[in-house]
Amino acid sequence: MNPEKFAHQFTRIVDELSDCTDMEKNGFFHEYKDSDPIPSSKALEEIMELCRAIFFPGYYGKSSINHATLKYNIGVNVERLYTLLSQQVVAGLCFGRVNAEGDSVYATYLKAEEICCQIVNKLPEMRATLETDVIAAYNGDPAAMNFGEVISCYPAVKALTNYRLAHELHRLNVPLIPRILTEIAHSETGIDIHPGAQIGRYFTIDHGTGVVIGATTVIGNHVKLYQGVTLGAKSFPLDENGNPIKGIPRHPIIEDDVIIYSNATILGRITIGRGAVIGGNLWVTDDVPAGARLVQYRTGDGQN
């Protein structure tokens, strides 16, 4: 290629890509400002590593930890978590244009510190809930030899650790960061849990890959999902301008003691009653009564 011709094309392409008028108007370009940072995925990954080390010491973080150093290591990790999370929550609040609503930079920092104090106070409760998730995974899998194997290896525990923190941040109305945290877990495990979902205790996902749990899903206690399960929305209502209506309940309610087998698809704001069992590869769009057992099978004469 002619060098001069290429240089001209290169300049033209760069000029086109650098024209941010439409991108900025449509929200596809975020200009960095000292007082208006954007959350860092790298910092949020470190935050999740700290959380895992706090919740499951010895399995994550320093492997040389012992009874003598446990309190010190957890103290260091909690302090580091608070510092990093405060910075990221500030960035999340700025990204959510809190300042545009009248908050000063100082007020934003104070709000971030208040949120992070609430999160730190929630850490023991989050760990207690995650312990029930580990127990559920262990009790639900004959192949699991001990809790340590579940904590170290099972993707559901990793995804739920991210989700439990993300859900608390979502509940405190922190923009963007909760979604980044659950998408980090999605990339790592193949499990896609929206931080807005409400999930009870003793929850587990066997194998995990391909599971999708939508934003307004409500899941009770002692619920078990298998790989490929979708708890999704059946449709997206539109407003008078043809835009999707946000924030309305559109995902299933899964009551206590429900089991949903692999590749089942549960859609819409329906209720799966307590103790129900949903077989694999089913498409469910209506309420299921408590204790029901939905299966599809093929008999010996070839009939379904």
N, C-alpha and C positions, 0 to 999 in steps of 0.2 A: 504494500500500500504506500502511496505517496505520503511522505512524512508531513508535508505542509497541509495536504488534504485531511489527513488524520487529525492533525492538531486543530484544524478548523472544526471538524466534527466533534472532537473531544470537548472543545470550548462550548460549542452549542449544546451538547448533552448536559454538561455541568450547569450551564445557565438555566436550562429547562428544569433540571432536578433541584436547583437552588431557588427557584421561584416558589416561595412558600405562601403566597397570598391566599390561594385556595386551600392549601394544606392547613394553614393556621386557622382560617375561618371554619373549616370542617373538623378541627381538632386532631388532625393527623401530624401536626408538628408541635412540639413542646419546647419552648425556648427556656434555657436555663437562666435563672437569676439567683444571686446570692441569697436573697430572702425568700425564694420560691423554688426549693430543690424538688427533685423527683425521687421516689424510693429506689433503692438499689437492690437488685436481685441478689447480688453477691453478698451484701450485708444481711439480707433476709435468710439466705442459705446458712450463714454463720449463726444467725439467731436460732434457726431450727436445730442446728448441731448442738448449740448450748442447751436448748430445751430437752433434747434427747439425753444429753449428759446429766441434766438435773433430774429428769424423771427416771432414768434407768442408769444410775452411776455404775461404772465398771464395764458396762456393755457398750457405752458410747463415751467419747471424751478420753480421759487418761485411763488406760487399762491397769495401771499400777496402783490405783486407788485402794485404800484399805480402811479399816475402822478408825485408825488413828488420824487419817488425813481426809476422811469423808466430809466432815463439817467444813473444813477449810476449803476443799475443792468446790463444794456446793456454794459456799459463800462467794468465792471468786467468780463462779459461773453466773450466779444470780446478779451480782454487781455488774458484770460485763453485759449480761442480757438486758438489764435495765438501761444501761448507757446506750447500747446499740439500738434497742427498741425505741427509746425516747427520740433519738435522731430520726429514725425511720417513720415514726408516727407524726413527727413534725412535717416531714416530707409528704406523707400521705394527706395530712390536713391541708397543707399548701396546695397540693395537687387537686384536692377537692374544692379549691377556691374558697376556703373558709375566710381568707383575708378579704375577698371580694364582698363578703357579707358583713364586713365591718370590723372584724377582729384585727388587732394590731399584731405585729410579729411577736411581741412580748406575750400577748394574750394567747397566741397559738402555742408558744413554748410551754406556758403554764398549763394549757389544756392537755398537751401531750404528756407532761409530767403526771398530771392527775390520772390520765388513762393508764399510763404505765404502772402507777402505784396500784391501781385496781387490778391490773393483770398480774403483778407480782403477788398480790394478796390471794389471787385465784390459783396460784401454782399448786398448792397442796391439794386443792379440790380437783384440779385437772389431773394430777398424778393419780389420785385415788380412783377417778373414773377410768383412766387408762389401765390401771391395774385390773379393773373388772373386764376390760376388753381383752387383756392378755389371758385372763382366766377363761373367758368365753372361747377364745381361739384354741387354747390348750384342751379344754373339755370337749370341743367340737371336732377335734382332729385326732383320730387314733394314731396317726403317724408322728405326732408331737411327743418328744421324749421328756421334755421339761420346760419350765417357763423361760429359761435362758435361751433355748432354741427359738421359742416363739418371739421373744423380744429381739433377738439378733437377726432373724431370718425372714419373718413373716411380713409381707408387704402391707397387710392390713394394719399392723401396729404402726408402721412408719407413716402410712397415710392418715391414720386417725390421730397421731401425734400432731401432725400439721393441722388437721381439721380442728382439733380441740382448741388450739391457740387461735387459729383463724376465726373460729366461731365467736370466741369472746371478743376479739377485736371488731368483728362485724356487729356484734350486739351493742358495742360502744360507738357505733357509727363512724369507724375509721375508714376512710375511702381507700380503695385500690389494694392496700396491703393484704387484706384477707384473701383476695383472689389470687394474688401472686403466691402466697404461701400454699394454697391448695393446688395451684398449677405446678408448683415445684414438686409436690407429692404426686401429682398426675403424671408428670414427666418421668419420675423415678419409679413409680409402681404400676402405672396404667389404671389407677383408681381415681375417678373424677368425682369429688364431693364438693358441692358448692358450700361455701362457709355459712350461708344463710340457713341451711338445713338444720333441723333440730333432731338430734340423735341421743337416745337414752343410754343407759349403762348396760354392760355385758353384751356389747355389740361386736359382731365379727363378720368378716368377709373371707370365705374360704377361697384360696388361690388369688382371687381379686381382679385379675386383668379384665378390662373392659367394663367394669361396673361404673354406672353413672347415677348419681343421686342429685336431683334438681334442687333449686334454691328454696322452694317452699315445702319440701318434703318434711314430714313429721314421722319419726321412728321411735317406737317405745323401747322397753327394756327386753333383754334376752331375745333379740332378733338376729337371725343369721341369713346372710346372702351368699350365693355362690357366684362364680365368675360369669361375666357377661350380663348380669342383671341390669335393667334400666328402670329407674323410678323417675319417669319423665312427664312432660306435659302433652296433652292430647291435641291442643290447638292454642293459637295465640289470638285472643280477642283484639280487635282493632278499634281505635277511636274514630271520630268523624273525619279525620284527615288521613285515615288509612295507616296510622302508626300503631305498633304494638302497645297495648296498655301494660304498664309496668306495675309490679308490686302486688298483684292479686294472687291469691292461693290457686295454684294450678297443678300441683304435684300430689302424689298419694299420701295418705295417712296409713302408716303401718303400725298396728297395735302390738302389744306385748306378745312374746313367745311365737312369733311368726317365722316360718322358714320359707325362703324363696330360692328355688333351684336354678341351675345355670341357664342363662340366655332367656329367662322370662322377661317380658316387657310389661310393666304396669304403668298405665297412662291416665292422667287426669286427676282431678280432686275427688278420688274415690277412697273408700276405707277398706282395708284388708283386716278383717276382724281378728280378735285375740285367738292365738293358737292355730290359725289357718296354715295350711301347707299349699304352696303354689308350685306345681311341677315345672320341669324344664321346658323351654321353648314355647311357653304359652304367651298369648297376647290377651291382657286383661284390661278392660275399660269400664267395668261395672263393679259395684261394691261386692265384697266377698264376706259372707257371714262368719261369725266366730266359729272356730273349730272345723271349718269346711276343708275339704281336700280336693284340689283341682289338679287333675292329671290328664294327659293324653297317652293312650297306649294302643298297641296293636295286638289283637288276639291271634290265636293260632290259625283261624280261618281267614285271616287277612282283613277283618273288619276293624274299624277304629272304635 
